[in-house]
Amino acid sequence: MDRGDPAFAFVLAEMARQTLVDAVSVLLEEGIEAMPLKGVLLQASVYEDAAERPVSDVDLLVRASDHERSVRALMAAGARPRAIVPNATTLRWPGRIEVDLHREPFPPGMFALGTAGLFERSSVDDSLFGVPIRRLHPLDMYAHLIGHFAKGRLSSRDLPQRRDLILLPEALDLQAGACAAHLARHGLGRAARYGLSLLGPDPFARAVLRALEPDPLGELFARLAREVFERAGPSSSHGVLPTHLLNASLGAASRSLLLQGLDLGRRASARAVARLRFLSRRRSPSPSRR
């Protein structure tokens, strides 16, 4: 089935919804509350037709204290870890699409939109998916999309995410001034200057940008990020520094950049140790050869 086929989009949307229901149900059995993020939440709350918003996985946020227990619960249900980063574990689950299980919405040190605050401002909702979820506050939903746009080094090429930012304010009846204040409060002003500047003449985006406090340095960093991300793409090493410069301040950017470097160093060391152990086992003579 072709990925551009509407039938494929419908099937994928149904798989995403069922994967979410299954994962949330498993976690609820362990007394763990889960909060949907991004694509699958947008499908249910912003788009009239879920198939209009493509997804590749299901993003769920749990409290940091519940994260390891959540991974174990999903593994007991048949899921297997595919990748682990400081703020999330990606799991493959037979018959379903991948689950990105987050302990924090962003990598360490990026922005000030933390898990504890998101849960505190959220509400319990069982109408969207038929199972009880923690539903993001509308302002947090908007702020998280802004942060993800910057953290993911998305650009004018990323049409679904740009459309999210255009459609969400009207769907959730947001006010530009309240959004600007919330973004600034949670260290996302510079990320907003980057992401919203790519929405062209969108009136709500322009209103949010006007409502932000003046930040000449933030404007400079947003312009730098636009130029780099448009040319280099999301996976290029050239985008590392501009990404962190979209953090709340130079101090926050330095901290998040340092934490990313430490994490990359730890993972490189772990890979090297695993490689050495593998080579050592291959070189060691088996007992039968002694």
N, C-alpha and C positions, 0 to 999 in steps of 0.2 A: 504493500500500500504506500503510495507516494505521500511524503510529509506535507506537501501542499494541498492534498486532497481534503476537503471538508470532512469526509468520513473519518479520516485519520485523526483530525483535530478533535472530533467528537469522541472517538474512542479514547484518546489520550486524556481528555478532560474527565471522562468517566473513570478512568484508571486512577487519575490523581485524586478524585473525590473519594473513591473506595479505599485507596491507600491511606488517605488521611483518616477516614472513619476507622479502619482496622488498627492503625497505629494509636490513635487516641483511645480506642477501646482497650487495647492492651495496657496502655499506661494508666487508664482509670482503674483497672483491676488492681493496680499496685498503689492506688491512692495518689497518683501523680497527675497534676493538671498540665495541659499543653496548650500552647498559643500558636495558631497558624500564622505564617508570615508570607509576604509577597504573592507569588503567582496564584496559588490555590485559594488564598483569601480574597484576592482581587476577582478571581473568577466568580466567587459566590456573592460578593458584596458590591461590585462596581459594574461588571459586564452583564448585560441582559442574557447573552448567550455565552456560556463558559468556553465554548470552542473558539471564540474570538481571541481569547488570551492564551497563547501557547505556553506550556510549562514543560520542564524536563525532569523535575523532581518535586518533592513535597518538603517544604521548610517548616519545621516545628521548633518552637522555643520552649524550654523547660527551665525551671529555677536551677541555678548552678548546683545547689545542694542535691538536686534530684537527677543530675545528668548521668552519672555513672550507673545508678540504679535503672534509669530509663534505657540505657544501652543494653544492660543485661536482660531487661524484660523483653525488648525487641529481639534480641538474639535467641532467647528462649522460645520465641514465637517463630523462629526460622530466619531472621535477618542476619546478615554478616557484614562486619565493618569493611569498607573499601578504602576509606581515607580518614585520617585523623589530623585536625589542626587545632590550635589552642582553644578556639571558641566553638567548635562543632565536630561531630562525627558523622560521616556519610555511610549509610548502610544500604546494601543491596538486599532485596526481599523478593524471593521467587514469586512470580505472578503479579508483581506490583512494580511501580516505578520507584526510583531511589528515594530514600528519606534522608534529608539533612537535619540532624538533630542538634540544635544549638543550645549552648549554655549561656552565651552572650550574643547579642545581635551583630556585633562587629568584632574584629580582632582586638587584642588587648591594646588599650591606650587610644583607640580610634573613637573620637567623639565622646559625648557624655550622656548617651542614651542607653542606660544600663538595664539589665534584666529586672532588677528589683523594682525600679520605677515603672517599667512597662506593666508588670503584674499588678502593682498597686493601683495604677490608673485604669486597668482593664475591667471588664465586666464578664460575668458568666453568661454564655449564650448557647442555647441548644436548638435554635431555629435555622441556622445556616447549614448545618451538616447532619442534623438529627442526633448528634451526640453532644454532650456538654464540652464546650471549649472555653478558653479564656480569649475574649475578643479584644483586640487592640483598641485603645481609645482612638478616635478619628485623627486627632492631632499627631499622635504617635505613629499612626499608620502612614501619614504623609511624611513625617520626619524620617521614618525608617526608609522609605523609598528614596528620599533625597540622599541619605547617607549611603545606601546601597549603590546608587548611581555613581557617586564619587568613589567609593571604595572599590567598586568593580571596574573603574576606568571606562565606564560606558560613554558612548559618544553619539553623534548625530546618526550613526549607522544603526543604533539600537532602537528600532521603531516601537516594539511593544512596550519597553520601559518608558519611552518618551510619552507614549499614549496614556500609560498609567497615570503619569503626573498631570496630564491634561484632564482626564476624565474623573479622577478621584475627587477633587474639590467640589464639583457639582453634585456628584453622587452622594457625598457625605455631608453636603451643606456646610462647607468650611468657610471661614472668613479670613481674608488675607492678613489682616493685622494680627489676629490670634496665631496664625501659622508662623508669621515672621517672629513673633515674640517667643513662641515655643522652640523654633529652630535656634534662635540666639541663645536661649536658656540652656540648650543641650549641646552646644558647641558645633552647630551645623550651619552657621551663617555662611561660612566660606564654601562649604559643600553646596549650599543653595545657590550661591553666586555662580558656581560652575554649572550645576545641573539645569537650573531654571533658565539660564542664558541660552540653552540649546533648544528651547521650546518656541523660538521665533516670536510671533506677535501674540502669543497666548495671553489674554488680558489678566487672568488670575496670576500667572507667573510674574508678569510685569508688576502687578500690584504688590505681591509679596516682596519682590526685590526693592521696590520703592519704600516699603515699610521697614526694611532692615536699616539699622544704624550705619552711617557711613564707615567704610573700611577700605581705604585706598590700597593697603597691603593685600587685603583679601581679594580685591579686584585684580590686582597684579597676578596673584597666585592662580586665580580662576582662569585668567587669560593664558597663563603659561600651561595650565593643565589642558585647556582646550586645544592648544597648538600641538602639544606632545601626544595626547591621546588620539587625536584625529590622524596623526601621521604614524604613530608607533603601534597602536592597537593595545588591547588589554594585557597581553602576556609579555610585552617587551619590558626589559629591565630599565629602559629609559623612563618608564612611567612610575617607578618606585618613589622617587623624591617628590614629584608633583602631587602624587596621591596623598602623601603625609602632609604636604603643605596646605592641603584643604582641611586639615584638622583645625581645632578651635583657635590655636595660637602657635607661635613658634616653639614655645615650651612644650605644648602638647604634641606638636609635630616631631620634635626631637625625641620625646619619650616613646611615642608609638613606633618611630623608625628604629630606635634602639631595641625595643621589645621584639620587633619583627626580625631584626638581625640576630638576636639571641636565639629565637625560635628556629631560624634557618640553620644556625650553627649547631643546635642540639640535634636537629633532624639529620644533618650531614654527618655528625659524629655517630649517630645511631646506625645510619646506613653503612658507614665505614666499618664499624664493629661487626655488624651482621655479615658484611662481605668477608672480613678476616676470619670469622668463625666458619663460614661456608668453605673457604679455601683450606682452612686448617683441617676440617673434616675430610675433605677430598684427598688431602695429602697424607693423612694418617693411615697406616696400614691396617687392614681389617684383621681381627683376631685369627682368622683362618690362614693368613699369610705369614704369621709370625713363626 
